[in-house]
Amino acid sequence: MLKIIENSEVFWTQKPLEASQIKKINNYPIFLPKQTHSDIVEFVSEYKDSSIYADALITSSTSFFIGVKTADCVPVLIIGDSMVGVVHAGWRGLVQSIVFKTLEKMDELGCNIKHIFVGAHICKNCYEVGQDVVDNLPGYYREERYLKTAISGKYFLDLFSMVCHQIEIFNPLIKIEHIGKYTCCNNDLFYSYRKEKTQKRNLWAIRLINKEF
């Protein structure tokens, strides 16, 4: 699927397509990082076949897409006037403030961030976690907005609210657009590790079409 947002192209796969099958988008190559649930944000100035370890990418180039693979984590695609960014945001990365750090780095590089598109991820009613995850959450992410107790005695964690929290801290005026679909609930469209225990992944990618100065 391809969607024009502001001065960017946003692309994502839906079943039966999966991330490993997509090598180019409209003849543009895709730069993908090696994801490790980190808080590493890298600026990429040119396309290279050899990847880098990161869970967020930023570029000002119009000659390639940057992307991430997900199967329940939150894909965050950031549109700015002179750059675009993409973030793979699971609970580990969010605890390390990866979304905020990506926005902060784009701002430091002189980019005015205008719009954020959030792709499909596991929803707050499906993402059940244990005490081991809760023990790693900072106090503010244990509040009811983000964490609710399940009947099972475990907890439901709201990853999207955690993403929104980091965007709001950076700038509450940035427009946030959600795709309105979820990996576990809309498993006919998207791969979900929690639902299927699959090794297949969804691809989320973005390309800057032109720079606005």
C-alpha positions as MATLAB code, in Angstrom:
seq = 'MLKIIENSEVFWTQKPLEASQIKKINNYPIFLPKQTHSDIVEFVSEYKDSSIYADALITSSTSFFIGVKTADCVPVLIIGDSMVGVVHAGWRGLVQSIVFKTLEKMDELGCNIKHIFVGAHICKNCYEVGQDVVDNLPGYYREERYLKTAISGKYFLDLFSMVCHQIEIFNPLIKIEHIGKYTCCNNDLFYSYRKEKTQKRNLWAIRLINKEF';
ca = [
       0.000    0.000    0.000;
       1.278    3.473   -0.876;
       0.023    6.722    0.651;
       1.142   10.306    0.010;
       1.405   12.314    3.227;
       2.533   15.923    2.945;
       5.872   15.779    1.061;
       6.488   12.055    1.584;
       5.482    8.612    0.379;
       4.527    6.061    3.040;
       4.474    2.366    2.100;
       3.400   -0.775    3.948;
       2.800   -4.421    3.171;
      -0.385   -6.383    3.759;
      -0.893  -10.128    3.628;
       0.013  -12.223    1.772;
       3.032   -9.975    1.077;
       5.667   -9.803    3.783;
       8.743   -7.679    4.339;
      11.393  -10.001    2.890;
       9.614  -10.077   -0.483;
       9.952   -6.329   -1.078;
      13.309   -5.232   -2.491;
      12.278   -1.937   -4.107;
       9.285    0.406   -4.041;
       8.584    2.098   -7.373;
      12.220    1.356   -8.312;
      13.554    3.084   -5.189;
      15.718    0.886   -2.898;
      14.846    0.425    0.781;
      17.370    1.005    3.560;
      16.561   -1.308    6.487;
      18.424   -1.393    9.814;
      19.274   -4.436   11.873;
      16.751   -4.036   14.697;
      17.650   -4.956   18.281;
      14.936   -3.200   20.389;
      17.468   -0.462   21.156;
      17.288    3.333   21.388;
      19.802    3.786   18.562;
      18.861    6.475   16.023;
      20.977    6.784   12.880;
      21.040    9.452   10.165;
      21.474    7.884    6.723;
      22.768   10.118    3.940;
      23.094    7.536    1.167;
      21.815    4.087    0.323;
      24.112    1.143    1.084;
      23.505   -2.593    0.825;
      25.235   -3.214    4.139;
      22.882   -2.415    6.989;
      23.512   -0.819   10.378;
      22.308   -1.632   13.880;
      19.524    0.784   14.788;
      15.826    0.921   15.605;
      15.233    4.348   14.083;
      16.466    5.951   10.876;
      16.437    9.527    9.581;
      17.276   10.766    6.086;
      17.134   13.937    4.021;
      17.642   11.996    0.771;
      14.890   11.643   -1.817;
      16.598    8.735   -3.607;
      15.614    5.831   -1.333;
      13.108    4.659    1.265;
      13.979    4.022    4.909;
      12.020    1.323    6.670;
      11.503   -1.026    9.593;
       9.994   -4.489   10.006;
       7.357   -5.198   12.651;
       5.103   -7.993   13.842;
       3.363   -6.284   16.814;
       5.665   -3.377   17.714;
       4.656    0.134   16.680;
       5.899    1.518   13.346;
       6.219    5.300   13.614;
       6.762    7.259   10.381;
       7.775   10.890   10.764;
       7.314   13.565    8.105;
       9.279   16.800    8.287;
       9.915   19.686    5.924;
      13.433   18.542    5.026;
      13.702   15.011    6.412;
      11.744   11.867    7.172;
      12.191    9.317    9.942;
      11.032    5.819   10.790;
      10.979    4.110   14.193;
      10.543    0.506   15.347;
       8.973    1.042   18.787;
       8.465   -1.931   21.073;
       8.199   -1.663   24.844;
      11.972   -1.907   25.282;
      12.644    0.925   22.856;
       9.839    3.040   24.314;
      11.195    2.613   27.843;
      14.432    4.061   26.415;
      12.452    6.942   24.792;
      13.298    6.002   21.204;
      10.454    8.028   19.685;
      11.371   11.160   21.625;
      15.065   10.698   20.782;
      14.280   10.407   17.069;
      12.186   13.576   17.101;
      14.869   15.367   19.103;
      17.597   14.356   16.641;
      15.553   15.502   13.651;
      14.987   18.831   15.391;
      18.707   19.177   16.149;
      19.403   18.590   12.443;
      17.167   21.549   11.596;
      14.017   19.691   10.572;
      10.532   21.051   11.254;
       8.354   18.021   12.041;
       4.826   18.316   10.670;
       3.044   14.984   10.696;
       3.410   11.513   12.231;
       1.818    8.387   10.783;
       1.468    5.357   13.062;
       1.045    1.993   11.379;
      -0.578   -1.227   12.548;
       0.609   -2.707   15.851;
      -0.799   -4.810   18.660;
      -3.625   -3.017   20.462;
      -4.036   -2.273   24.157;
      -6.659   -5.012   24.560;
      -4.442   -7.754   23.086;
      -0.979   -6.930   24.421;
      -0.842   -8.866   27.672;
       2.470   -8.680   29.544;
       3.843  -10.168   32.730;
       5.428   -8.731   35.841;
       8.855   -8.972   34.212;
       7.857   -6.280   31.705;
       6.099   -4.124   34.325;
       9.199   -4.208   36.525;
      11.131   -2.568   33.671;
       8.650    0.261   33.130;
       9.370    3.687   34.640;
       6.778    4.862   37.148;
       4.866    7.095   34.746;
       4.265    4.147   32.363;
       2.646    2.207   35.196;
      -0.198    4.724   35.335;
      -3.679    3.658   34.198;
      -3.374    5.498   30.863;
      -0.723    2.980   29.830;
      -1.197   -0.104   32.005;
      -4.307   -1.975   33.139;
      -4.623   -5.160   35.197;
      -6.011   -8.155   33.300;
      -8.402  -10.759   34.734;
      -5.565  -13.275   34.399;
      -3.515  -11.309   36.925;
      -1.184  -10.082   34.194;
      -1.366   -6.642   32.577;
      -2.444   -4.977   29.342;
       0.107   -2.481   28.018;
      -0.862    0.338   25.635;
       2.089    0.889   23.308;
       0.314    3.550   21.252;
      -0.302    5.711   24.322;
       3.397    5.402   25.151;
       4.259    6.606   21.635;
       1.816    9.525   21.942;
       3.281   10.467   25.324;
       6.753   10.875   23.809;
       5.398   12.891   20.870;
       3.400   15.139   23.211;
       6.449   15.794   25.394;
       8.408   16.834   22.320;
       5.641   18.941   20.767;
       1.926   18.550   21.564;
       0.970   20.338   18.330;
       2.337   17.696   15.940;
      -0.423   15.954   13.992;
      -0.667   12.226   14.782;
      -2.464    9.993   12.275;
      -3.195    6.358   13.157;
      -3.888    3.760   10.466;
      -6.856    2.502   12.510;
      -5.920   -1.164   12.194;
      -4.037   -3.580   14.462;
      -1.839   -6.611   13.908;
      -3.578   -8.991   16.290;
      -7.159   -7.797   15.684;
      -6.721   -7.478   11.907;
      -4.663  -10.606   11.488;
      -6.150  -11.157    8.039;
      -4.215   -8.072    6.897;
      -1.072   -8.005    9.058;
       1.361  -10.494   10.549;
       1.299  -10.749   14.330;
       3.881  -12.659   16.330;
       1.595  -12.695   19.361;
      -1.277  -14.173   17.321;
       0.623  -16.521   14.994;
       4.147  -17.011   16.388;
       5.245  -16.244   12.822;
       8.690  -15.238   11.590;
       7.099  -13.181    8.808;
       7.110   -9.418    9.199;
       5.243   -6.334    8.016;
       7.281   -3.694    6.197;
       6.787    0.021    6.902;
       8.794    2.504    4.832;
       8.918    6.197    3.992;
      10.576    8.362    1.341;
      11.006   12.122    1.182;
       9.557   13.351   -2.108;
      10.847   16.894   -1.890;
      12.259   19.321    0.646;
      10.277   22.332    1.761;
      12.300   25.336    2.872;
];
